[in-house]
């Protein structure tokens, strides 16, 4: 986002490479005796959107926390922006988090700050813009995600869906190269889910961000995904193009898709 509030490509141009921007190589993670991820491998190319699908508790959100460095893999490699991050010290992880940001389910907004101040927070940390420039960028981002009229409200005044929109605007204000979404449409009404999906799709094409979307929402996956990883009991059961998922004969995946259609009829 430029100082006049217009979108620019985050952190300059994306990596001019066909090398994966994010990659798991045979990653394992357990909490005590509970195995959460078991030999999981996938990659996400620059500018690509990948959806991680599966029921609750299969390791989807843990995968995002491994990418952010909030958790450490027990085995395997987690590569982000060309660096293996599993053993990086916190100082270096902070550098990675300037390139990759995350939109949490609860929004993780500062309750005592207004919507505008929440979005301005990463910009103030950078200390590169004047106050006038900061508010031009903030207004541009809030307008982009459709909540400009709510700039002076507190997060407690917002619905769950609106909080997610603000959280996306705040994530974008850090000018990341990649953005991770943790269940962006869960616990919102169908109309808001559609609006959030449309927003993420717009950002995909407008800013060319590398994205991972954790979801159990097949409509969202069909709208956004270039490729899909389907996890079951911590194991990858499908990794490939979205268009190939309907032809996959894995019985666990077929059951997941059939149940989704049963619960969420058109």
C-alpha positions, 0 to 999 in steps of 0.5 A, a space after each residue: 500500500 503506497 502512502 496515498 492509500 493505493 495498493 502496491 505489491 507487498 515488500 516490493 516484487 514477489 520472489 522471481 522464482 518458481 521455487 516454493 515460497 513455503 514448503 513442508 518436507 516430511 514434517 512431524 509434530 506431536 503433543 505428548 502421545 498425541 500425534 498431530 502431524 505425521 510425515 506431512 509434505 507440501 509446497 506453496 509457490 509464490 502467488 499461489 493460494 493453497 487450502 488445507 482441508 480437514 475436520 477439526 483437530 487434524 493438524 490444520 491450524 498447527 501447520 500455520 503455527 509451524 510456518 509462523 515459528 510459534 511451534 517447532 516441528 519435531 522432525 522434518 523441515 519447514 522452509 519459508 521464504 527460502 529459509 529452513 526456520 525450525 531452529 531459527 532463534 526468535 530474532 530471526 523468526 521476527 524477520 520471517 514474520 515481517 514477510 509472512 503474517 497470519 489472520 487468526 480466527 478471533 482476529 487478535 485485535 487490540 481491544 482498547 484500540 479503535 479499528 483505525 488504530 489497530 490497522 495503523 499499529 504495524 505502520 507505526 512500528 515501521 516508523 517510515 511514514 508520517 501520521 498523515 501518510 499512515 491514515 491515508 494508508 489506513 483509510 485505503 486498506 479499510 476501504 479495500 476490505 469494506 469497513 472504512 465507515 467503522 474506522 473509529 469503532 472499537 473491536 467490541 462494536 463489531 461482528 465476528 465477520 467484521 473483526 476478520 475484515 479488520 484483521 485482514 486489513 491490519 495484516 496487509 498494513 505490514 506489507 507481507 509477501 504471504 498471508 495465512 488465514 485460519 478458518 476465515 469463514 467459521 462462526 459467521 453467517 453465510 452472507 458474511 462468509 461469502 463476502 470474506 471469501 470474495 475479499 480474500 479472492 480479490 486480494 489474491 488477484 490484486 496483490 498476488 500474495 502467497 496464501 494458505 487458507 485453513 478451512 473445512 468450507 468446501 465452497 471457500 476452497 473451490 473459490 480460492 484454491 489453486 491446490 489443496 492439502 487434505 489432512 486426516 488424523 494428521 496424515 496427508 490424504 490428498 495434495 494436488 490441484 483443486 480441480 482434481 479433488 472431485 476425481 480423487 477416490 480416497 475413501 476418507 476424502 470422499 466421505 468428507 466431501 459427501 458429508 459437506 454436501 449433506 450438511 451444507 445443501 445449496 
